[in-house]
Amino acid sequence: MSPWERRERGGLYYTRSRKEAGRVVREYIGSGPVAVLVAQMDALERERRVEQAALWRQEWEELDALDAYVNEVAEASDLLVRAALLVSGYHQHNRGEWRFRRELKECQ
Amino acid sequence: MSSKNASKAAKNNESATELIEDKKKLMALIDRAQDGDRAALPVLRKVLDEAPRIARFVDLARDVECSIVKKISGDDVFTQEAIPRNLEAMRKEIAGESPSPLERLLAERIGVCWLELQYFEAVYAQNMGKLTITQSDYHQRRIDKAHRRYLSSIKALAQIRKMGPAVQINIAEKQINTTGTA
């Protein structure tokens, strides 16, 4: 919906819409050069918010990518630690504590 | 070595290489060993023998570290120099005297996890006043995750060391010593 409302007498009236408790509320700003100025300021503010959101998105994506790489290092080293422990005769008791296998201990 | 044994060894080598590249397969093999399948152990030994391939993860950790340092320092060349030096000192202290490749990898992991945590906390602190509730939540969750990962990296190294002489895996010399008391 356009923020400019045409009045019966022919003039254009600048309005702002916002949500209040789930309902759209229209705020009437005015007409003439002052309203044009307010409309331009609002448009600039909207542009600024869009740019800000794009910057945030870009930063989040970069942080996500970084996080994914660190995660890969962590997962790989976890697997190698598990492999090392298993090869050395340990087993994980109920997915918790690592214990030495009794049968291997007895063989040595 | 008979031709049958040689071909088996070649197959083992090949599958060890494949396993390092393919985490899902390695995880499945570890699960098999965990469930008591002794046949999985020789292949796991081969995986641990593949030192140059394990070094790939060390390189990956260094690459991540470089990107974080670049992000933190920007054009500040002093910080660009200082952070890697501090990290190197930290890694050496953590890894200790003549670490095994696995210990070295774990020390790298602790270093990179610590740096990542510092970076996330700094980003959050810098933007604290400007964040919406959703953005703030997002940052907090990310910091919590990085913190958990940092703690688990310390735990992994401690676990390897706690097992003492039983887990002396000297990959560089292609020797695995599983003797010792637990």
Contacts between the chains, C-beta under 8 A, distances in Angstrom:
chain1	res1	chain2	res2	distance
A	56	B	135	6.8
A	59	B	123	7.8
A	60	B	138	7.2
A	62	B	71	7.7
A	63	B	120	7.2
A	63	B	123	7.3
A	63	B	142	6.6
A	66	B	64	6.6
A	66	B	67	6.4
A	66	B	68	6.6
A	66	B	71	8.0
A	66	B	116	6.8
A	66	B	119	7.9
A	67	B	116	7.3
A	67	B	142	6.9
A	67	B	145	7.4
A	67	B	146	7.4
A	69	B	60	6.6
A	69	B	63	7.3
A	69	B	64	4.5
A	69	B	67	7.9
A	70	B	64	5.7
A	70	B	112	5.8
A	70	B	113	6.3
A	70	B	116	5.0
A	70	B	146	7.6
A	70	B	149	6.8
A	71	B	149	7.3
A	72	B	57	7.9
A	72	B	60	6.6
A	73	B	57	5.7
A	73	B	60	5.6
A	73	B	61	4.7
A	73	B	64	6.8
A	73	B	108	7.3
A	73	B	109	5.5
A	73	B	112	6.1
A	74	B	109	6.0
A	74	B	113	6.8
A	74	B	149	5.4
A	74	B	152	7.3
A	74	B	153	6.3
A	75	B	23	6.5
A	76	B	23	6.8
A	76	B	57	4.7
A	76	B	60	8.0
A	77	B	57	6.4
A	77	B	102	7.8
A	77	B	105	5.1
A	77	B	106	5.8
A	77	B	109	4.9
A	77	B	153	7.5
A	77	B	156	6.6
A	78	B	152	7.7
A	78	B	156	6.4
A	79	B	23	6.4
A	79	B	26	5.4
A	79	B	27	6.3
A	79	B	30	6.4
A	80	B	47	7.6
A	80	B	48	7.1
A	80	B	54	6.5
A	80	B	57	8.0
A	80	B	102	5.9
A	80	B	105	6.8
A	81	B	102	6.9
A	81	B	106	7.2
A	81	B	156	4.9
A	81	B	159	6.8
A	81	B	160	6.1
A	82	B	30	5.1
A	82	B	34	7.7
A	83	B	26	7.3
A	83	B	30	5.8
A	83	B	33	7.8
A	83	B	44	4.7
A	83	B	47	5.7
A	83	B	48	6.0
A	84	B	48	6.0
A	84	B	102	5.7
A	84	B	160	6.8
A	84	B	167	5.8
A	84	B	169	5.3
A	85	B	159	7.4
A	85	B	160	7.6
A	85	B	163	6.9
A	85	B	167	6.4
A	86	B	30	6.5
A	86	B	33	4.4
A	86	B	34	6.5
A	86	B	40	7.9
A	86	B	41	7.0
A	86	B	44	6.1
A	87	B	33	7.9
A	87	B	41	5.9
A	87	B	44	5.0
A	87	B	45	5.4
A	87	B	48	6.2
A	87	B	169	7.3
A	87	B	176	6.4
A	87	B	178	7.0
A	88	B	163	6.8
A	88	B	166	5.2
A	88	B	167	4.6
A	88	B	169	7.1
A	88	B	176	7.6
A	88	B	178	4.7
A	89	B	166	6.7
A	89	B	178	5.3
A	90	B	163	6.7
A	90	B	166	7.4
A	90	B	167	7.7
A	90	B	182	7.4
A	91	B	34	6.4
A	91	B	36	7.7
A	92	B	34	6.1
A	98	B	159	6.5
A	98	B	163	7.1
A	99	B	182	7.4
A	100	B	166	6.8
A	100	B	182	3.5
A	104	B	178	7.6
A	105	B	182	7.3
A	108	B	179	6.1
